[in-house]
Amino acid sequence: MGNTTNMLIEHLINGFHFFVAIILLVLTVLGLDFFQSLYKILIGSNKDILLAIFILFLPLVYTLGLIIDNFVDDIIFQAWENKIKNNESLKGKSARELIMLANDQNQANQFDYIRMKIRITRTSTFNFALITILSFILSLTRLYPQYLNTKEFMIIATLIITMGLILTYLSFWSWKNNTISFRKRVNEGFKMYERNKTME
């Protein structure tokens, strides 16, 4: 039950971030006027319709999270993950094998938690980078010069790029540290298991 809940939360978080990127892309392509009309329609809707939209929104966000997580894992981060796994000091057997051998539920829960952080930060790295790029393009093509003068645009663009780079870097840094920590914990777990087995 806990693992299912964790996976649901992961995919909703990643899916929501990616949905924001999609909204930014649509705004860039269709313009702000399209969403102003849509906003007026939503505001004029009753609560039952808004609740139905929200209920339908959750499966969409979950599915987007599932898709983008697999894409980022298999296409973008695979090379980095292989580099970490092939590091001489981090080489070892799999966590699944250790859990099966040790039969330690507490250890299994700890590994699940670390892997959850790895998946969220991995996908967040991609999503934050994408959101940063699309936000800058949107401000350049749709806000400037119609809604913003040059000075205002420069301030907003600087904020977008700075915050985007910080969030992207912190997500990548967290992913890398969590991944290395996970490999170290697995290797240490095998060493402890082998020591305990020898003492028996």
Number of C-alpha atoms within 10 A of each C-alpha: 5 9 12 9 9 14 16 14 16 22 24 22 19 27 27 20 22 25 19 16 21 15 14 23 19 16 18 20 13 12 16 14 10 12 14 11 10 11 12 10 10 14 10 10 11 9 11 9 11 14 11 10 12 12 11 11 12 14 14 16 20 20 15 20 26 18 15 20 24 13 14 18 16 12 10 14 15 12 12 12 16 10 10 16 16 12 11 8 12 17 14 16 12 12 20 11 12 18 19 11 11 17 11 11 11 10 17 16 14 13 19 17 13 16 16 18 16 22 21 21 23 26 29 26 22 22 27 23 20 20 23 23 18 22 22 22 16 20 20 18 14 18 17 15 13 9 10 15 11 10 9 13 18 15 10 17 18 13 13 19 16 13 14 22 17 14 18 23 15 15 23 19 15 18 24 18 12 20 21 18 14 20 21 16 18 23 20 13 17 21 12 13 14 12 11 11 10 8 6 5
